[in-house]
Amino acid sequence: MSLGALALPAHAKLNLDLRIRGRRLRGRHELSTRFQAVSLHDLLMVERASESRLSGGLLERPEEDLVLRALHALESDVGRELPARFSLHKRIPAGSGLGGGSSDAAAALLAINRLYDLRLGSTALQRIAVSVGADVAFFVQGGAARAGGVGERLEPVQPAVGCFALAWPGYGVSTAAVYETWEEVGGDGENELCRAALTVEPRLAAFAEELGPGWQMTGSGSAFFALAADLAKARRLLERLRCWTAVAVPVAAWGPD
């Protein structure tokens, strides 16, 4: 039975490690990374409509938003129009490396699949997700996973134990600029994009120094995270910071099945 409307959380992710394995045609980089979803999330509200539109997105041209891109990819795959009205409440900062746009796109795929009773399984949805953008396939699966390629090869892994403290400096970093700079400066450590991000946005170096040891950048930046044993200890890590902060706990796997 198809539904008329629903609301889905679009969870943020952390890259617990990140290695660059090479570059494919069309500029997409092959990665090896361990994803961990956390409880910080956007909220995507979706209802069937006579025509598709989005409110609450962050882009000046809504047709470029990943939510609508996901809808159009799904329509192309099933060979029919699936008009829907999307309302997006953003809580994940843009340009933070927390995957908000990709998660919103995955939530759109899951929502339309349910609203129109398409009965597509996770394999089909992940195949469509890869065409939409990096990381989208992971958010269809959720939980924790080791990812390879450009994000299309996913292997579920045990989730992290404990809670994460998240720290964001109040500004984003261009993912494209970070990858372009990585080609010049390379990288090392747990996140091989960190050196490039600090080069693109010099303010991040001071931010990372303020955070101190035990903190790690996620994705292409600009957010950092630290693992703590429990929520109280995660909050104590944040007490001295002068920045936008949030505390998030790992969440269980979710998916379309």
Summary of the structure (lengths in Angstrom):
residues: 257
radius of gyration: 17.9
end to end distance: 15.0
largest distance: 53.8
contacts: 865
relative contact order: 0.18
helix: 34%
strand: 31%
